[in-house]
Amino acid sequence: MVTTAGWLYLGAGTLLFFFWAYGIVSFALDVKNVYVPAVRGWRAASDEQESDRDPTEEPAPTEQLY
């Protein structure tokens, strides 16, 4: 027979597991809905900026410090 303390222990463990799982799911959804589109937009803008450059243009010479 499970005692009152045992029921409290099981209930507390279940409650903590619920919040732990909820946190993991929330993090995954944030990554999917916030960070992935932001990275895609950043990469698209970077690729567009690269394609706007003249391919025959040479990069500017850099100053040598030694």
mmCIF file of the N, C-alpha and C atoms, coordinates in Angstrom:
data_MODEL
# 
_entry.id   MODEL 
# 
loop_
_atom_site.group_PDB 
_atom_site.id 
_atom_site.type_symbol 
_atom_site.label_atom_id 
_atom_site.label_alt_id 
_atom_site.label_comp_id 
_atom_site.label_asym_id 
_atom_site.label_entity_id 
_atom_site.label_seq_id 
_atom_site.pdbx_PDB_ins_code 
_atom_site.Cartn_x 
_atom_site.Cartn_y 
_atom_site.Cartn_z 
_atom_site.occupancy 
_atom_site.B_iso_or_equiv 
_atom_site.pdbx_formal_charge 
_atom_site.auth_seq_id 
_atom_site.auth_comp_id 
_atom_site.auth_asym_id 
_atom_site.auth_atom_id 
_atom_site.pdbx_PDB_model_num 
ATOM 1   N N  . MET A 1 1  ? 0.854  -1.180 0.000   1.00 0.00 ? 1  MET A N  1 
ATOM 2   C CA . MET A 1 1  ? 0.000  0.000  0.000   1.00 0.00 ? 1  MET A CA 1 
ATOM 3   C C  . MET A 1 1  ? 0.899  1.242  0.000   1.00 0.00 ? 1  MET A C  1 
ATOM 4   N N  . VAL A 1 2  ? 0.554  2.201  -0.841  1.00 0.00 ? 2  VAL A N  1 
ATOM 5   C CA . VAL A 1 2  ? 1.340  3.425  -0.952  1.00 0.00 ? 2  VAL A CA 1 
ATOM 6   C C  . VAL A 1 2  ? 0.899  4.394  0.139   1.00 0.00 ? 2  VAL A C  1 
ATOM 7   N N  . THR A 1 3  ? 1.881  4.997  0.786   1.00 0.00 ? 3  THR A N  1 
ATOM 8   C CA . THR A 1 3  ? 1.579  5.944  1.862   1.00 0.00 ? 3  THR A CA 1 
ATOM 9   C C  . THR A 1 3  ? 1.295  7.320  1.284   1.00 0.00 ? 3  THR A C  1 
ATOM 10  N N  . THR A 1 4  ? 0.882  8.216  2.160   1.00 0.00 ? 4  THR A N  1 
ATOM 11  C CA . THR A 1 4  ? 0.600  9.594  1.737   1.00 0.00 ? 4  THR A CA 1 
ATOM 12  C C  . THR A 1 4  ? 1.866  10.257 1.200   1.00 0.00 ? 4  THR A C  1 
ATOM 13  N N  . ALA A 1 5  ? 2.980  10.019 1.846   1.00 0.00 ? 5  ALA A N  1 
ATOM 14  C CA . ALA A 1 5  ? 4.245  10.589 1.373   1.00 0.00 ? 5  ALA A CA 1 
ATOM 15  C C  . ALA A 1 5  ? 4.605  10.034 -0.004  1.00 0.00 ? 5  ALA A C  1 
ATOM 16  N N  . GLY A 1 6  ? 4.306  8.774  -0.249  1.00 0.00 ? 6  GLY A N  1 
ATOM 17  C CA . GLY A 1 6  ? 4.565  8.173  -1.552  1.00 0.00 ? 6  GLY A CA 1 
ATOM 18  C C  . GLY A 1 6  ? 3.711  8.805  -2.638  1.00 0.00 ? 6  GLY A C  1 
ATOM 19  N N  . TRP A 1 7  ? 2.436  9.053  -2.339  1.00 0.00 ? 7  TRP A N  1 
ATOM 20  C CA . TRP A 1 7  ? 1.548  9.718  -3.296  1.00 0.00 ? 7  TRP A CA 1 
ATOM 21  C C  . TRP A 1 7  ? 2.037  11.139 -3.594  1.00 0.00 ? 7  TRP A C  1 
ATOM 22  N N  . LEU A 1 8  ? 2.485  11.840 -2.573  1.00 0.00 ? 8  LEU A N  1 
ATOM 23  C CA . LEU A 1 8  ? 3.010  13.192 -2.783  1.00 0.00 ? 8  LEU A CA 1 
ATOM 24  C C  . LEU A 1 8  ? 4.268  13.159 -3.650  1.00 0.00 ? 8  LEU A C  1 
ATOM 25  N N  . TYR A 1 9  ? 5.114  12.183 -3.390  1.00 0.00 ? 9  TYR A N  1 
ATOM 26  C CA . TYR A 1 9  ? 6.337  12.040 -4.181  1.00 0.00 ? 9  TYR A CA 1 
ATOM 27  C C  . TYR A 1 9  ? 5.999  11.771 -5.648  1.00 0.00 ? 9  TYR A C  1 
ATOM 28  N N  . LEU A 1 10 ? 5.073  10.852 -5.911  1.00 0.00 ? 10 LEU A N  1 
ATOM 29  C CA . LEU A 1 10 ? 4.673  10.539 -7.280  1.00 0.00 ? 10 LEU A CA 1 
ATOM 30  C C  . LEU A 1 10 ? 4.001  11.737 -7.950  1.00 0.00 ? 10 LEU A C  1 
ATOM 31  N N  . GLY A 1 11 ? 3.167  12.450 -7.211  1.00 0.00 ? 11 GLY A N  1 
ATOM 32  C CA . GLY A 1 11 ? 2.499  13.624 -7.764  1.00 0.00 ? 11 GLY A CA 1 
ATOM 33  C C  . GLY A 1 11 ? 3.485  14.725 -8.102  1.00 0.00 ? 11 GLY A C  1 
ATOM 34  N N  . ALA A 1 12 ? 4.442  14.970 -7.218  1.00 0.00 ? 12 ALA A N  1 
ATOM 35  C CA . ALA A 1 12 ? 5.440  16.008 -7.463  1.00 0.00 ? 12 ALA A CA 1 
ATOM 36  C C  . ALA A 1 12 ? 6.316  15.632 -8.659  1.00 0.00 ? 12 ALA A C  1 
ATOM 37  N N  . GLY A 1 13 ? 6.686  14.359 -8.756  1.00 0.00 ? 13 GLY A N  1 
ATOM 38  C CA . GLY A 1 13 ? 7.496  13.916 -9.891  1.00 0.00 ? 13 GLY A CA 1 
ATOM 39  C C  . GLY A 1 13 ? 6.746  14.062 -11.203 1.00 0.00 ? 13 GLY A C  1 
ATOM 40  N N  . THR A 1 14 ? 5.451  13.730 -11.196 1.00 0.00 ? 14 THR A N  1 
ATOM 41  C CA . THR A 1 14 ? 4.642  13.882 -12.407 1.00 0.00 ? 14 THR A CA 1 
ATOM 42  C C  . THR A 1 14 ? 4.522  15.348 -12.794 1.00 0.00 ? 14 THR A C  1 
ATOM 43  N N  . LEU A 1 15 ? 4.306  16.217 -11.817 1.00 0.00 ? 15 LEU A N  1 
ATOM 44  C CA . LEU A 1 15 ? 4.184  17.647 -12.082 1.00 0.00 ? 15 LEU A CA 1 
ATOM 45  C C  . LEU A 1 15 ? 5.484  18.217 -12.647 1.00 0.00 ? 15 LEU A C  1 
ATOM 46  N N  . LEU A 1 16 ? 6.610  17.843 -12.061 1.00 0.00 ? 16 LEU A N  1 
ATOM 47  C CA . LEU A 1 16 ? 7.896  18.327 -12.559 1.00 0.00 ? 16 LEU A CA 1 
ATOM 48  C C  . LEU A 1 16 ? 8.183  17.801 -13.959 1.00 0.00 ? 16 LEU A C  1 
ATOM 49  N N  . PHE A 1 17 ? 7.809  16.541 -14.234 1.00 0.00 ? 17 PHE A N  1 
ATOM 50  C CA . PHE A 1 17 ? 8.001  15.984 -15.566 1.00 0.00 ? 17 PHE A CA 1 
ATOM 51  C C  . PHE A 1 17 ? 7.166  16.741 -16.581 1.00 0.00 ? 17 PHE A C  1 
ATOM 52  N N  . PHE A 1 18 ? 5.937  17.125 -16.213 1.00 0.00 ? 18 PHE A N  1 
ATOM 53  C CA . PHE A 1 18 ? 5.080  17.882 -17.123 1.00 0.00 ? 18 PHE A CA 1 
ATOM 54  C C  . PHE A 1 18 ? 5.736  19.194 -17.520 1.00 0.00 ? 18 PHE A C  1 
ATOM 55  N N  . PHE A 1 19 ? 6.245  19.945 -16.551 1.00 0.00 ? 19 PHE A N  1 
ATOM 56  C CA . PHE A 1 19 ? 6.875  21.226 -16.877 1.00 0.00 ? 19 PHE A CA 1 
ATOM 57  C C  . PHE A 1 19 ? 8.179  21.046 -17.640 1.00 0.00 ? 19 PHE A C  1 
ATOM 58  N N  . TRP A 1 20 ? 8.898  19.981 -17.371 1.00 0.00 ? 20 TRP A N  1 
ATOM 59  C CA . TRP A 1 20 ? 10.125 19.693 -18.101 1.00 0.00 ? 20 TRP A CA 1 
ATOM 60  C C  . TRP A 1 20 ? 9.799  19.408 -19.571 1.00 0.00 ? 20 TRP A C  1 
ATOM 61  N N  . ALA A 1 21 ? 8.811  18.556 -19.824 1.00 0.00 ? 21 ALA A N  1 
ATOM 62  C CA . ALA A 1 21 ? 8.417  18.228 -21.194 1.00 0.00 ? 21 ALA A CA 1 
ATOM 63  C C  . ALA A 1 21 ? 7.849  19.458 -21.895 1.00 0.00 ? 21 ALA A C  1 
ATOM 64  N N  . TYR A 1 22 ? 7.058  20.266 -21.178 1.00 0.00 ? 22 TYR A N  1 
ATOM 65  C CA . TYR A 1 22 ? 6.497  21.484 -21.755 1.00 0.00 ? 22 TYR A CA 1 
ATOM 66  C C  . TYR A 1 22 ? 7.608  22.445 -22.180 1.00 0.00 ? 22 TYR A C  1 
ATOM 67  N N  . GLY A 1 23 ? 8.650  22.564 -21.393 1.00 0.00 ? 23 GLY A N  1 
ATOM 68  C CA . GLY A 1 23 ? 9.778  23.429 -21.725 1.00 0.00 ? 23 GLY A CA 1 
ATOM 69  C C  . GLY A 1 23 ? 10.509 22.965 -22.972 1.00 0.00 ? 23 GLY A C  1 
ATOM 70  N N  . ILE A 1 24 ? 10.693 21.667 -23.101 1.00 0.00 ? 24 ILE A N  1 
ATOM 71  C CA . ILE A 1 24 ? 11.371 21.136 -24.279 1.00 0.00 ? 24 ILE A CA 1 
ATOM 72  C C  . ILE A 1 24 ? 10.545 21.388 -25.536 1.00 0.00 ? 24 ILE A C  1 
ATOM 73  N N  . VAL A 1 25 ? 9.233  21.139 -25.451 1.00 0.00 ? 25 VAL A N  1 
ATOM 74  C CA . VAL A 1 25 ? 8.361  21.355 -26.610 1.00 0.00 ? 25 VAL A CA 1 
ATOM 75  C C  . VAL A 1 25 ? 8.308  22.836 -26.966 1.00 0.00 ? 25 VAL A C  1 
ATOM 76  N N  . SER A 1 26 ? 8.223  23.710 -25.977 1.00 0.00 ? 26 SER A N  1 
ATOM 77  C CA . SER A 1 26 ? 8.190  25.150 -26.239 1.00 0.00 ? 26 SER A CA 1 
ATOM 78  C C  . SER A 1 26 ? 9.487  25.612 -26.910 1.00 0.00 ? 26 SER A C  1 
ATOM 79  N N  . PHE A 1 27 ? 10.615 25.108 -26.440 1.00 0.00 ? 27 PHE A N  1 
ATOM 80  C CA . PHE A 1 27 ? 11.899 25.466 -27.047 1.00 0.00 ? 27 PHE A CA 1 
ATOM 81  C C  . PHE A 1 27 ? 11.957 25.008 -28.501 1.00 0.00 ? 27 PHE A C  1 
ATOM 82  N N  . ALA A 1 28 ? 11.504 23.784 -28.770 1.00 0.00 ? 28 ALA A N  1 
ATOM 83  C CA . ALA A 1 28 ? 11.520 23.266 -30.142 1.00 0.00 ? 28 ALA A CA 1 
ATOM 84  C C  . ALA A 1 28 ? 10.624 24.111 -31.053 1.00 0.00 ? 28 ALA A C  1 
ATOM 85  N N  . LEU A 1 29 ? 9.456  24.501 -30.566 1.00 0.00 ? 29 LEU A N  1 
ATOM 86  C CA . LEU A 1 29 ? 8.561  25.322 -31.379 1.00 0.00 ? 29 LEU A CA 1 
ATOM 87  C C  . LEU A 1 29 ? 9.129  26.720 -31.596 1.00 0.00 ? 29 LEU A C  1 
ATOM 88  N N  . ASP A 1 30 ? 9.800  27.285 -30.587 1.00 0.00 ? 30 ASP A N  1 
ATOM 89  C CA . ASP A 1 30 ? 10.448 28.587 -30.756 1.00 0.00 ? 30 ASP A CA 1 
ATOM 90  C C  . ASP A 1 30 ? 11.534 28.515 -31.822 1.00 0.00 ? 30 ASP A C  1 
ATOM 91  N N  . VAL A 1 31 ? 12.329 27.476 -31.777 1.00 0.00 ? 31 VAL A N  1 
ATOM 92  C CA . VAL A 1 31 ? 13.384 27.311 -32.777 1.00 0.00 ? 31 VAL A CA 1 
ATOM 93  C C  . VAL A 1 31 ? 12.771 27.206 -34.165 1.00 0.00 ? 31 VAL A C  1 
ATOM 94  N N  . LYS A 1 32 ? 11.712 26.400 -34.284 1.00 0.00 ? 32 LYS A N  1 
ATOM 95  C CA . LYS A 1 32 ? 11.077 26.191 -35.590 1.00 0.00 ? 32 LYS A CA 1 
ATOM 96  C C  . LYS A 1 32 ? 10.409 27.458 -36.112 1.00 0.00 ? 32 LYS A C  1 
ATOM 97  N N  . ASN A 1 33 ? 9.750  28.217 -35.249 1.00 0.00 ? 33 ASN A N  1 
ATOM 98  C CA . ASN A 1 33 ? 8.932  29.340 -35.700 1.00 0.00 ? 33 ASN A CA 1 
ATOM 99  C C  . ASN A 1 33 ? 9.631  30.698 -35.626 1.00 0.00 ? 33 ASN A C  1 
ATOM 100 N N  . VAL A 1 34 ? 10.729 30.810 -34.887 1.00 0.00 ? 34 VAL A N  1 
ATOM 101 C CA . VAL A 1 34 ? 11.392 32.103 -34.728 1.00 0.00 ? 34 VAL A CA 1 
ATOM 102 C C  . VAL A 1 34 ? 12.792 32.090 -35.332 1.00 0.00 ? 34 VAL A C  1 
ATOM 103 N N  . TYR A 1 35 ? 13.613 31.160 -34.875 1.00 0.00 ? 35 TYR A N  1 
ATOM 104 C CA . TYR A 1 35 ? 15.016 31.200 -35.256 1.00 0.00 ? 35 TYR A CA 1 
ATOM 105 C C  . TYR A 1 35 ? 15.282 30.666 -36.655 1.00 0.00 ? 35 TYR A C  1 
ATOM 106 N N  . VAL A 1 36 ? 14.612 29.606 -37.063 1.00 0.00 ? 36 VAL A N  1 
ATOM 107 C CA . VAL A 1 36 ? 14.838 29.053 -38.404 1.00 0.00 ? 36 VAL A CA 1 
ATOM 108 C C  . VAL A 1 36 ? 14.438 30.064 -39.488 1.00 0.00 ? 36 VAL A C  1 
ATOM 109 N N  . PRO A 1 37 ? 13.245 30.716 -39.407 1.00 0.00 ? 37 PRO A N  1 
ATOM 110 C CA . PRO A 1 37 ? 12.932 31.729 -40.421 1.00 0.00 ? 37 PRO A CA 1 
ATOM 111 C C  . PRO A 1 37 ? 13.895 32.919 -40.403 1.00 0.00 ? 37 PRO A C  1 
ATOM 112 N N  . ALA A 1 38 ? 14.368 33.305 -39.225 1.00 0.00 ? 38 ALA A N  1 
ATOM 113 C CA . ALA A 1 38 ? 15.313 34.423 -39.148 1.00 0.00 ? 38 ALA A CA 1 
ATOM 114 C C  . ALA A 1 38 ? 16.626 34.065 -39.839 1.00 0.00 ? 38 ALA A C  1 
ATOM 115 N N  . VAL A 1 39 ? 17.112 32.873 -39.624 1.00 0.00 ? 39 VAL A N  1 
ATOM 116 C CA . VAL A 1 39 ? 18.358 32.440 -40.268 1.00 0.00 ? 39 VAL A CA 1 
ATOM 117 C C  . VAL A 1 39 ? 18.158 32.322 -41.779 1.00 0.00 ? 39 VAL A C  1 
ATOM 118 N N  . ARG A 1 40 ? 17.000 31.807 -42.194 1.00 0.00 ? 40 ARG A N  1 
ATOM 119 C CA . ARG A 1 40 ? 16.730 31.711 -43.628 1.00 0.00 ? 40 ARG A CA 1 
ATOM 120 C C  . ARG A 1 40 ? 16.698 33.094 -44.273 1.00 0.00 ? 40 ARG A C  1 
ATOM 121 N N  . GLY A 1 41 ? 16.067 34.065 -43.603 1.00 0.00 ? 41 GLY A N  1 
ATOM 122 C CA . GLY A 1 41 ? 16.026 35.427 -44.132 1.00 0.00 ? 41 GLY A CA 1 
ATOM 123 C C  . GLY A 1 41 ? 17.401 36.054 -44.200 1.00 0.00 ? 41 GLY A C  1 
ATOM 124 N N  . TRP A 1 42 ? 18.200 35.824 -43.167 1.00 0.00 ? 42 TRP A N  1 
ATOM 125 C CA . TRP A 1 42 ? 19.561 36.363 -43.140 1.00 0.00 ? 42 TRP A CA 1 
ATOM 126 C C  . TRP A 1 42 ? 20.393 35.772 -44.281 1.00 0.00 ? 42 TRP A C  1 
ATOM 127 N N  . ARG A 1 43 ? 20.257 34.453 -44.499 1.00 0.00 ? 43 ARG A N  1 
ATOM 128 C CA . ARG A 1 43 ? 21.024 33.814 -45.573 1.00 0.00 ? 43 ARG A CA 1 
ATOM 129 C C  . ARG A 1 43 ? 20.540 34.261 -46.944 1.00 0.00 ? 43 ARG A C  1 
ATOM 130 N N  . ALA A 1 44 ? 19.227 34.452 -47.100 1.00 0.00 ? 44 ALA A N  1 
ATOM 131 C CA . ALA A 1 44 ? 18.703 34.914 -48.383 1.00 0.00 ? 44 ALA A CA 1 
ATOM 132 C C  . ALA A 1 44 ? 19.197 36.322 -48.687 1.00 0.00 ? 44 ALA A C  1 
ATOM 133 N N  . ALA A 1 45 ? 19.210 37.190 -47.672 1.00 0.00 ? 45 ALA A N  1 
ATOM 134 C CA . ALA A 1 45 ? 19.715 38.552 -47.879 1.00 0.00 ? 45 ALA A CA 1 
ATOM 135 C C  . ALA A 1 45 ? 21.205 38.521 -48.207 1.00 0.00 ? 45 ALA A C  1 
ATOM 136 N N  . SER A 1 46 ? 21.938 37.659 -47.558 1.00 0.00 ? 46 SER A N  1 
ATOM 137 C CA . SER A 1 46 ? 23.373 37.542 -47.825 1.00 0.00 ? 46 SER A CA 1 
ATOM 138 C C  . SER A 1 46 ? 23.618 37.028 -49.238 1.00 0.00 ? 46 SER A C  1 
ATOM 139 N N  . ASP A 1 47 ? 22.844 36.027 -49.647 1.00 0.00 ? 47 ASP A N  1 
ATOM 140 C CA . ASP A 1 47 ? 22.995 35.500 -51.009 1.00 0.00 ? 47 ASP A CA 1 
ATOM 141 C C  . ASP A 1 47 ? 22.606 36.543 -52.052 1.00 0.00 ? 47 ASP A C  1 
ATOM 142 N N  . GLU A 1 48 ? 21.576 37.313 -51.754 1.00 0.00 ? 48 GLU A N  1 
ATOM 143 C CA . GLU A 1 48 ? 21.150 38.359 -52.689 1.00 0.00 ? 48 GLU A CA 1 
ATOM 144 C C  . GLU A 1 48 ? 22.218 39.442 -52.807 1.00 0.00 ? 48 GLU A C  1 
ATOM 145 N N  . GLN A 1 49 ? 22.837 39.779 -51.695 1.00 0.00 ? 49 GLN A N  1 
ATOM 146 C CA . GLN A 1 49 ? 23.898 40.780 -51.709 1.00 0.00 ? 49 GLN A CA 1 
ATOM 147 C C  . GLN A 1 49 ? 25.092 40.258 -52.516 1.00 0.00 ? 49 GLN A C  1 
ATOM 148 N N  . GLU A 1 50 ? 25.400 38.986 -52.376 1.00 0.00 ? 50 GLU A N  1 
ATOM 149 C CA . GLU A 1 50 ? 26.499 38.389 -53.140 1.00 0.00 ? 50 GLU A CA 1 
ATOM 150 C C  . GLU A 1 50 ? 26.187 38.402 -54.634 1.00 0.00 ? 50 GLU A C  1 
ATOM 151 N N  . SER A 1 51 ? 24.939 38.134 -55.000 1.00 0.00 ? 51 SER A N  1 
ATOM 152 C CA . SER A 1 51 ? 24.595 38.084 -56.425 1.00 0.00 ? 51 SER A CA 1 
ATOM 153 C C  . SER A 1 51 ? 24.551 39.483 -57.042 1.00 0.00 ? 51 SER A C  1 
ATOM 154 N N  . ASP A 1 52 ? 24.396 40.536 -56.225 1.00 0.00 ? 52 ASP A N  1 
ATOM 155 C CA . ASP A 1 52 ? 24.378 41.904 -56.742 1.00 0.00 ? 52 ASP A CA 1 
ATOM 156 C C  . ASP A 1 52 ? 25.774 42.409 -57.094 1.00 0.00 ? 52 ASP A C  1 
ATOM 157 N N  . ARG A 1 53 ? 26.809 41.760 -56.626 1.00 0.00 ? 53 ARG A N  1 
ATOM 158 C CA . ARG A 1 53 ? 28.178 42.193 -56.925 1.00 0.00 ? 53 ARG A CA 1 
ATOM 159 C C  . ARG A 1 53 ? 28.528 41.897 -58.372 1.00 0.00 ? 53 ARG A C  1 
ATOM 160 N N  . ASP A 1 54 ? 29.384 42.724 -58.926 1.00 0.00 ? 54 ASP A N  1 
ATOM 161 C CA . ASP A 1 54 ? 29.874 42.516 -60.283 1.00 0.00 ? 54 ASP A CA 1 
ATOM 162 C C  . ASP A 1 54 ? 30.937 41.418 -60.240 1.00 0.00 ? 54 ASP A C  1 
ATOM 163 N N  . PRO A 1 55 ? 30.752 40.326 -60.980 1.00 0.00 ? 55 PRO A N  1 
ATOM 164 C CA . PRO A 1 55 ? 31.725 39.226 -60.884 1.00 0.00 ? 55 PRO A CA 1 
ATOM 165 C C  . PRO A 1 55 ? 33.100 39.581 -61.435 1.00 0.00 ? 55 PRO A C  1 
ATOM 166 N N  . THR A 1 56 ? 33.193 40.604 -62.292 1.00 0.00 ? 56 THR A N  1 
ATOM 167 C CA . THR A 1 56 ? 34.499 40.973 -62.840 1.00 0.00 ? 56 THR A CA 1 
ATOM 168 C C  . THR A 1 56 ? 35.255 41.910 -61.915 1.00 0.00 ? 56 THR A C  1 
ATOM 169 N N  . GLU A 1 57 ? 34.565 42.457 -60.924 1.00 0.00 ? 57 GLU A N  1 
ATOM 170 C CA . GLU A 1 57 ? 35.206 43.395 -60.002 1.00 0.00 ? 57 GLU A CA 1 
ATOM 171 C C  . GLU A 1 57 ? 36.129 42.637 -59.053 1.00 0.00 ? 57 GLU A C  1 
ATOM 172 N N  . GLU A 1 58 ? 37.341 43.131 -58.952 1.00 0.00 ? 58 GLU A N  1 
ATOM 173 C CA . GLU A 1 58 ? 38.294 42.501 -58.058 1.00 0.00 ? 58 GLU A CA 1 
ATOM 174 C C  . GLU A 1 58 ? 38.152 43.081 -56.660 1.00 0.00 ? 58 GLU A C  1 
ATOM 175 N N  . PRO A 1 59 ? 38.409 42.292 -55.653 1.00 0.00 ? 59 PRO A N  1 
ATOM 176 C CA . PRO A 1 59 ? 38.333 42.823 -54.296 1.00 0.00 ? 59 PRO A CA 1 
ATOM 177 C C  . PRO A 1 59 ? 39.399 43.900 -54.058 1.00 0.00 ? 59 PRO A C  1 
ATOM 178 N N  . ALA A 1 60 ? 39.095 44.832 -53.194 1.00 0.00 ? 60 ALA A N  1 
ATOM 179 C CA . ALA A 1 60 ? 40.033 45.898 -52.879 1.00 0.00 ? 60 ALA A CA 1 
ATOM 180 C C  . ALA A 1 60 ? 41.264 45.312 -52.197 1.00 0.00 ? 60 ALA A C  1 
ATOM 181 N N  . PRO A 1 61 ? 42.448 45.826 -52.532 1.00 0.00 ? 61 PRO A N  1 
ATOM 182 C CA . PRO A 1 61 ? 43.650 45.289 -51.876 1.00 0.00 ? 61 PRO A CA 1 
ATOM 183 C C  . PRO A 1 61 ? 43.641 45.655 -50.389 1.00 0.00 ? 61 PRO A C  1 
ATOM 184 N N  . THR A 1 62 ? 44.127 44.749 -49.603 1.00 0.00 ? 62 THR A N  1 
ATOM 185 C CA . THR A 1 62 ? 44.195 45.010 -48.168 1.00 0.00 ? 62 THR A CA 1 
ATOM 186 C C  . THR A 1 62 ? 45.574 45.507 -47.793 1.00 0.00 ? 62 THR A C  1 
ATOM 187 N N  . GLU A 1 63 ? 45.629 46.310 -46.778 1.00 0.00 ? 63 GLU A N  1 
ATOM 188 C CA . GLU A 1 63 ? 46.896 46.883 -46.327 1.00 0.00 ? 63 GLU A CA 1 
ATOM 189 C C  . GLU A 1 63 ? 47.647 45.834 -45.503 1.00 0.00 ? 63 GLU A C  1 
ATOM 190 N N  . GLN A 1 64 ? 48.900 45.627 -45.852 1.00 0.00 ? 64 GLN A N  1 
ATOM 191 C CA . GLN A 1 64 ? 49.695 44.673 -45.096 1.00 0.00 ? 64 GLN A CA 1 
ATOM 192 C C  . GLN A 1 64 ? 50.386 45.401 -43.942 1.00 0.00 ? 64 GLN A C  1 
ATOM 193 N N  . LEU A 1 65 ? 50.323 44.802 -42.766 1.00 0.00 ? 65 LEU A N  1 
ATOM 194 C CA . LEU A 1 65 ? 50.885 45.442 -41.583 1.00 0.00 ? 65 LEU A CA 1 
ATOM 195 C C  . LEU A 1 65 ? 52.305 44.980 -41.292 1.00 0.00 ? 65 LEU A C  1 
ATOM 196 N N  . TYR A 1 66 ? 52.849 44.123 -42.089 1.00 0.00 ? 66 TYR A N  1 
ATOM 197 C CA . TYR A 1 66 ? 54.215 43.667 -41.841 1.00 0.00 ? 66 TYR A CA 1 
ATOM 198 C C  . TYR A 1 66 ? 55.058 43.798 -43.070 1.00 0.00 ? 66 TYR A C  1 
# 
